[in-house]
């Protein structure tokens, strides 16, 4: 029982650690009041972050650039540069708070090393552009219509002082000289001193964690408990293997469940009610199963039968609901087809193993039953013959 408590404690610590690491991902923790983006990146300098969604059908990228920890007396800029990770030739989006206190956004093409920072057209269309400034954070929102050649490119961002509505030169040392990175609008990847994260990646992590935990480890733990205990030499090893397998599955599953809850809170306008409701149900049932280990009666206890019925019923319900929800998740994520085929192959393998072990189990049980019946018959025969012989002997003695 002490080992069980340690495993449960480990699961809780794993969940806390996961949530703490998740909260450290600043761009992932940020949500917009009226916008949603599929990907985001923590840029490696100047407290800046990029969020974007690529619309392949329209050939557009909707971006949101955030510069935190700034003031109304400084300008912020972000742009892409297909010629290299430098300021020259950058196609930039710029924003600052003008003398009227209104955030103003415009486009400018950086054609020299001493740019005027005046409004000018870019090499691609920007049909939508706006800016917001609030709580010492400048935000630039834009829709860019770019060609496929610009989907994987370099990004450059910068900030500097503003004086009388004039954008002054930015500092030429420190982080201001390290504000470059790569970006791939199609795959959702961003490179630099610090690699960014994306909601797409977190969706994939959510899917992998839940598939491994609820969809593989849970059935494997059930198979271990059902078929290993038939072998007397495996007692009590089968029980500890079952506990380790199920609690590990629960710990990983809780991490996957937490990512799902976070994804839901970051996507207020996107709901998958059946998937979410089944996930919440699985978390509740899984929690009951883990803590039921702490209340497991002894084998000879009068309530052990009822505990077994509860434990088996809830356990099989969790496995069935898990498999249903995993396939629903495949429909939502729509990953490459081979991932779903791999999982189907794993289920087939587990099913074949369970079928074979079921046959072996019944063979062993029936064989033991027959042996027990033969033993009883021999014992009865021996006892009967001894009684006759004894009676005859006693009769003769008398």
C-alpha positions as CSV (number, residue, x, y, z in Angstrom):
1,X,0.0,0.0,0.0
2,X,2.9,2.3,0.7
3,X,4.1,1.8,-2.9
4,X,0.7,2.7,-4.2
5,X,0.7,6.0,-2.3
6,X,4.1,6.8,-3.6
7,X,3.0,6.2,-7.2
8,X,-0.1,8.4,-6.7
9,X,2.1,11.1,-5.2
10,X,4.4,10.8,-8.2
11,X,1.5,11.3,-10.5
12,X,0.5,14.5,-8.7
13,X,4.0,15.8,-8.8
14,X,4.2,15.1,-12.5
15,X,1.0,17.0,-13.1
16,X,2.2,20.0,-11.1
17,X,5.6,19.9,-13.0
18,X,3.8,19.7,-16.3
19,X,1.5,22.6,-15.5
20,X,4.4,24.7,-14.3
21,X,6.4,24.1,-17.5
22,X,3.3,24.9,-19.5
23,X,2.8,28.2,-17.8
24,X,6.4,29.1,-18.7
25,X,5.4,29.2,-22.4
26,X,4.3,32.8,-22.5
27,X,2.9,32.8,-26.0
28,X,0.9,29.7,-25.4
29,X,-0.6,31.1,-22.3
30,X,-1.8,34.3,-24.0
31,X,-5.3,34.5,-25.5
32,X,-6.8,37.3,-27.5
33,X,-10.3,38.5,-26.7
34,X,-11.6,38.4,-30.3
35,X,-8.9,36.5,-32.3
36,X,-7.5,33.0,-32.5
37,X,-4.2,31.8,-33.9
38,X,-3.1,28.3,-34.7
39,X,0.6,28.9,-34.0
40,X,2.8,31.1,-31.8
41,X,6.5,31.6,-31.1
42,X,8.4,33.1,-28.2
43,X,10.9,35.3,-30.0
44,X,14.4,35.2,-28.5
45,X,14.9,38.9,-27.8
46,X,13.1,42.2,-26.8
47,X,10.2,40.5,-25.0
48,X,8.4,39.9,-28.3
49,X,6.0,37.2,-29.5
50,X,4.5,36.2,-32.8
51,X,1.1,34.5,-33.3
52,X,-0.1,33.4,-36.8
53,X,-2.5,31.3,-38.8
54,X,-1.9,30.3,-42.4
55,X,-4.8,30.0,-44.7
56,X,-3.6,27.9,-47.6
57,X,-6.8,28.3,-49.6
58,X,-6.7,32.1,-49.5
59,X,-2.9,32.3,-49.6
60,X,-2.8,34.6,-46.6
61,X,-1.1,34.6,-43.2
62,X,-2.9,36.4,-40.3
63,X,-0.3,37.5,-37.8
64,X,-0.3,39.2,-34.4
65,X,3.0,40.6,-33.2
66,X,3.3,41.4,-29.5
67,X,5.9,43.6,-27.8
68,X,5.6,43.5,-24.1
69,X,7.3,45.7,-21.5
70,X,7.4,48.7,-23.7
71,X,6.0,52.3,-23.4
72,X,3.9,54.7,-25.4
73,X,7.1,56.6,-26.2
74,X,8.6,53.8,-28.2
75,X,7.9,52.2,-31.6
76,X,7.7,48.5,-32.4
77,X,8.2,46.7,-35.7
78,X,8.1,43.2,-37.1
79,X,8.8,42.0,-40.7
80,X,10.0,39.3,-43.0
81,X,13.2,39.3,-45.0
82,X,13.6,36.6,-47.7
83,X,17.2,37.9,-48.4
84,X,18.5,37.1,-45.0
85,X,18.3,37.7,-41.2
86,X,19.1,41.4,-41.4
87,X,17.4,44.8,-41.4
88,X,18.1,45.6,-45.1
89,X,15.3,44.5,-47.4
90,X,13.0,43.8,-44.5
91,X,9.3,44.2,-45.4
92,X,8.1,45.6,-42.1
93,X,4.9,46.3,-40.1
94,X,5.4,49.3,-37.7
95,X,3.3,50.7,-34.9
96,X,3.6,53.5,-32.4
97,X,1.4,55.7,-30.3
98,X,1.0,59.1,-31.9
99,X,0.7,62.5,-30.2
100,X,-3.0,62.1,-30.0
101,X,-2.6,58.9,-27.9
102,X,-3.9,56.7,-30.7
103,X,-1.9,53.6,-31.8
104,X,-1.0,54.0,-35.5
105,X,0.2,51.1,-37.7
106,X,1.8,51.3,-41.2
107,X,4.0,49.4,-43.6
108,X,7.5,50.3,-44.7
109,X,10.2,48.7,-46.8
110,X,13.7,48.9,-45.3
111,X,15.7,49.8,-48.5
112,X,18.8,51.3,-46.8
113,X,20.9,51.0,-43.6
114,X,19.5,54.4,-42.6
115,X,15.8,54.1,-43.3
116,X,13.4,57.0,-43.0
117,X,10.8,54.8,-41.4
118,X,8.1,56.4,-43.5
119,X,5.1,54.7,-44.8
120,X,5.7,52.7,-48.1
121,X,4.3,49.7,-49.9
122,X,5.7,46.3,-49.4
123,X,6.5,43.6,-52.0
124,X,3.3,41.8,-51.1
125,X,-0.2,42.9,-50.2
126,X,-1.3,43.7,-46.7
127,X,-5.1,44.0,-46.9
128,X,-5.6,44.4,-43.2
129,X,-3.4,46.3,-40.6
130,X,-4.1,47.7,-37.2
131,X,-2.4,48.3,-33.8
132,X,-3.4,48.3,-30.1
133,X,-1.5,49.6,-27.1
134,X,-2.5,48.5,-23.6
135,X,-0.8,47.7,-20.3
136,X,2.7,48.5,-21.7
137,X,2.1,46.1,-24.6
138,X,2.1,47.0,-28.3
139,X,0.2,44.7,-30.6
140,X,0.3,44.7,-34.4
141,X,-2.4,42.8,-36.3
142,X,-2.1,42.1,-40.0
143,X,-3.2,39.9,-42.8
144,X,-0.5,39.3,-45.4
145,X,-1.0,37.9,-48.8
146,X,2.3,36.2,-49.6
147,X,3.5,33.7,-52.1
148,X,4.6,30.1,-51.3
149,X,8.3,31.2,-51.6
150,X,7.8,33.4,-48.4
151,X,6.2,30.7,-46.3
152,X,9.6,29.7,-44.9
153,X,11.7,32.8,-44.5
154,X,13.5,35.1,-42.0
155,X,11.8,37.3,-39.5
156,X,13.2,40.5,-38.0
157,X,11.7,42.6,-35.2
158,X,12.9,45.9,-33.6
159,X,12.0,48.7,-31.3
160,X,13.1,52.3,-30.7
161,X,12.2,55.7,-29.3
162,X,9.6,58.1,-30.7
163,X,9.9,61.9,-30.5
164,X,7.2,64.3,-31.7
165,X,5.7,61.5,-33.9
166,X,9.1,60.9,-35.4
167,X,10.6,57.4,-35.2
168,X,14.1,57.6,-34.0
169,X,17.0,55.2,-34.6
170,X,16.9,52.1,-32.5
171,X,19.8,51.1,-30.1
172,X,22.7,49.3,-31.9
173,X,23.7,47.0,-29.1
174,X,22.4,44.2,-26.9
175,X,19.1,42.5,-27.8
176,X,18.4,45.0,-30.5
177,X,21.2,43.3,-32.5
178,X,19.9,39.8,-31.8
179,X,16.3,40.3,-32.9
180,X,16.3,37.9,-35.9
181,X,15.1,34.3,-36.4
182,X,13.6,32.0,-39.0
183,X,9.9,31.3,-39.4
184,X,7.9,28.7,-41.3
185,X,4.2,29.8,-41.6
186,X,3.3,26.4,-43.0
187,X,4.7,24.0,-40.5
188,X,4.3,26.3,-37.5
189,X,8.0,26.3,-36.6
190,X,10.2,29.2,-35.6
191,X,13.9,29.3,-35.0
192,X,16.3,31.5,-33.2
193,X,18.2,31.7,-29.9
194,X,15.0,30.3,-28.2
195,X,12.8,28.0,-30.1
196,X,9.1,28.9,-30.1
197,X,6.2,26.7,-29.5
198,X,2.9,26.5,-31.3
199,X,-0.7,25.5,-30.5
200,X,-0.5,22.9,-33.3
201,X,2.5,21.3,-31.5
202,X,0.6,21.3,-28.2
203,X,-2.4,19.7,-29.9
204,X,-0.1,17.0,-31.1
205,X,1.4,16.5,-27.7
206,X,-2.2,16.3,-26.3
207,X,-3.0,13.5,-28.8
208,X,0.2,11.6,-28.2
209,X,0.0,11.7,-24.4
210,X,-3.6,10.5,-24.4
211,X,-3.1,7.8,-27.0
212,X,-0.2,6.4,-25.1
213,X,-1.8,6.6,-21.7
214,X,-5.5,5.9,-22.0
215,X,-5.3,4.0,-25.3
216,X,-2.2,1.7,-24.8
217,X,-1.0,1.6,-21.2
218,X,-4.5,1.2,-19.7
219,X,-5.4,-1.8,-21.9
220,X,-1.9,-3.3,-21.3
221,X,-2.4,-2.9,-17.5
222,X,-5.8,-4.7,-17.7
223,X,-4.3,-7.5,-19.7
224,X,-1.5,-7.9,-17.1
225,X,-4.0,-8.2,-14.3
226,X,-6.4,-10.5,-16.0
227,X,-4.0,-13.1,-17.4
228,X,-0.9,-13.0,-15.3
229,X,-2.6,-13.8,-12.0
230,X,-3.6,-17.2,-13.3
231,X,0.0,-18.2,-12.9
232,X,0.6,-18.9,-9.2
233,X,4.3,-18.1,-9.6
234,X,3.4,-14.6,-10.8
235,X,1.6,-13.7,-7.5
236,X,1.9,-10.9,-6.2
237,X,4.2,-9.6,-9.0
238,X,1.2,-9.3,-11.4
239,X,-0.5,-6.9,-8.9
240,X,2.5,-4.6,-8.7
241,X,3.0,-4.6,-12.4
242,X,-0.7,-3.8,-12.8
243,X,-0.5,-0.9,-10.3
244,X,2.6,0.5,-11.9
245,X,1.2,0.3,-15.4
246,X,-2.2,1.8,-14.5
247,X,-0.8,4.6,-12.3
248,X,1.8,5.5,-15.0
249,X,-1.0,5.6,-17.5
250,X,-3.0,7.8,-15.2
251,X,-0.1,10.2,-14.7
252,X,0.6,10.6,-18.4
253,X,-3.2,10.8,-19.1
254,X,-3.6,13.6,-16.6
255,X,-0.8,15.5,-18.4
256,X,-2.6,15.0,-21.7
257,X,-6.0,15.9,-20.1
258,X,-4.4,19.2,-18.8
259,X,-3.2,20.1,-22.2
260,X,-6.7,19.5,-23.5
261,X,-8.2,21.8,-20.9
262,X,-5.6,24.5,-21.8
263,X,-6.3,24.1,-25.5
264,X,-10.0,24.5,-24.8
265,X,-9.4,27.7,-22.8
266,X,-7.2,29.1,-25.5
267,X,-9.8,28.4,-28.2
268,X,-13.0,29.8,-26.7
269,X,-14.7,29.8,-30.1
270,X,-13.8,26.2,-30.9
271,X,-15.6,23.4,-29.1
272,X,-15.6,19.6,-29.5
273,X,-18.3,18.8,-27.0
274,X,-18.3,14.9,-27.3
275,X,-14.5,14.7,-27.2
276,X,-14.3,17.1,-24.2
277,X,-17.1,15.5,-22.3
278,X,-15.7,12.0,-22.7
279,X,-12.3,13.3,-21.7
280,X,-13.7,14.8,-18.5
281,X,-15.5,11.6,-17.8
282,X,-12.3,9.6,-18.3
283,X,-10.4,11.8,-15.9
284,X,-13.0,11.4,-13.2
285,X,-13.2,7.6,-13.6
286,X,-9.4,7.3,-13.8
287,X,-9.1,9.3,-10.6
288,X,-11.6,7.1,-8.9
289,X,-9.7,4.0,-10.0
290,X,-6.4,5.2,-8.7
291,X,-7.7,6.2,-5.3
292,X,-9.8,3.0,-5.1
293,X,-6.4,1.3,-4.7
294,X,-6.1,3.0,-1.3
295,X,-9.4,1.4,-0.3
296,X,-8.8,-2.1,-1.7
297,X,-10.2,-4.6,0.9
298,X,-8.3,-7.8,1.8
299,X,-9.1,-11.0,-0.1
300,X,-11.2,-12.4,2.7
301,X,-13.1,-9.2,3.4
302,X,-16.9,-9.4,3.0
303,X,-16.9,-6.3,0.7
304,X,-14.1,-7.6,-1.6
305,X,-16.6,-9.1,-4.1
306,X,-18.3,-5.7,-4.5
307,X,-15.0,-3.9,-4.8
308,X,-14.0,-6.3,-7.6
309,X,-17.2,-5.7,-9.5
310,X,-16.8,-2.0,-9.2
311,X,-13.1,-2.0,-10.2
312,X,-13.6,-4.3,-13.2
313,X,-16.7,-2.5,-14.5
314,X,-15.1,1.0,-14.2
315,X,-11.8,-0.3,-15.7
316,X,-13.4,-1.8,-18.8
317,X,-15.6,1.3,-19.2
318,X,-12.5,3.5,-19.1
319,X,-10.8,1.4,-21.8
320,X,-13.8,1.5,-24.1
321,X,-14.4,5.2,-23.7
322,X,-10.7,5.9,-24.2
323,X,-10.6,4.1,-27.5
324,X,-13.7,5.9,-28.7
325,X,-12.3,9.3,-27.7
326,X,-8.9,8.6,-29.3
327,X,-10.5,7.9,-32.7
328,X,-12.6,11.1,-32.2
329,X,-9.4,12.9,-31.5
330,X,-7.9,11.6,-34.8
331,X,-10.9,13.1,-36.6
332,X,-10.3,16.4,-34.9
333,X,-6.6,16.6,-35.4
334,X,-6.6,15.0,-38.8
335,X,-3.0,13.9,-38.7
336,X,-1.3,11.9,-41.4
337,X,-3.2,8.6,-42.0
338,X,-0.3,6.4,-40.9
339,X,-0.6,7.5,-37.3
340,X,-4.2,6.2,-37.1
341,X,-3.1,3.0,-38.9
342,X,-0.3,2.5,-36.4
343,X,-2.8,2.8,-33.5
344,X,-5.2,0.4,-35.2
345,X,-2.3,-2.0,-35.6
346,X,-1.5,-1.7,-31.8
347,X,-5.1,-2.4,-30.9
348,X,-5.1,-5.4,-33.2
349,X,-1.9,-6.7,-31.6
350,X,-3.3,-6.2,-28.1
351,X,-6.5,-7.9,-29.2
352,X,-4.7,-10.9,-30.6
353,X,-2.5,-11.2,-27.5
354,X,-5.6,-11.0,-25.2
355,X,-7.4,-13.7,-27.3
356,X,-4.5,-16.1,-27.1
357,X,-4.1,-15.5,-23.4
358,X,-7.8,-15.9,-22.8
359,X,-7.6,-19.4,-24.4
360,X,-4.5,-20.3,-22.4
361,X,-6.2,-19.0,-19.2
362,X,-9.3,-21.1,-19.8
363,X,-7.2,-24.2,-20.5
364,X,-5.2,-23.8,-17.3
365,X,-8.4,-23.1,-15.2
366,X,-10.3,-26.1,-16.7
367,X,-7.2,-28.3,-16.3
368,X,-6.9,-27.4,-12.6
369,X,-10.6,-28.0,-12.1
370,X,-10.3,-31.5,-13.6
371,X,-7.3,-32.2,-11.5
372,X,-9.2,-31.1,-8.5
373,X,-12.2,-33.3,-9.4
374,X,-10.0,-36.3,-9.9
375,X,-8.2,-35.7,-6.6
376,X,-11.6,-35.5,-4.8
377,X,-12.7,-38.8,-6.4
378,X,-9.5,-40.5,-5.4
379,X,-9.7,-39.1,-1.9
380,X,-13.3,-40.3,-1.6
381,X,-12.4,-43.7,-3.0
382,X,-9.5,-44.1,-0.6
383,X,-11.5,-43.0,2.3
384,X,-14.4,-45.4,1.5
385,X,-12.2,-48.4,1.1
386,X,-10.3,-47.6,4.3
387,X,-13.6,-47.5,6.1
388,X,-14.7,-50.9,4.8
389,X,-11.4,-52.5,5.6
390,X,-11.3,-50.9,9.0
391,X,-14.8,-52.1,9.8
392,X,-13.9,-55.6,8.7
393,X,-10.8,-55.5,10.7
394,X,-12.6,-54.3,13.8
395,X,-15.2,-56.9,13.3
396,X,-12.6,-59.6,13.2
397,X,-10.9,-58.0,16.3
398,X,-14.1,-58.2,18.1
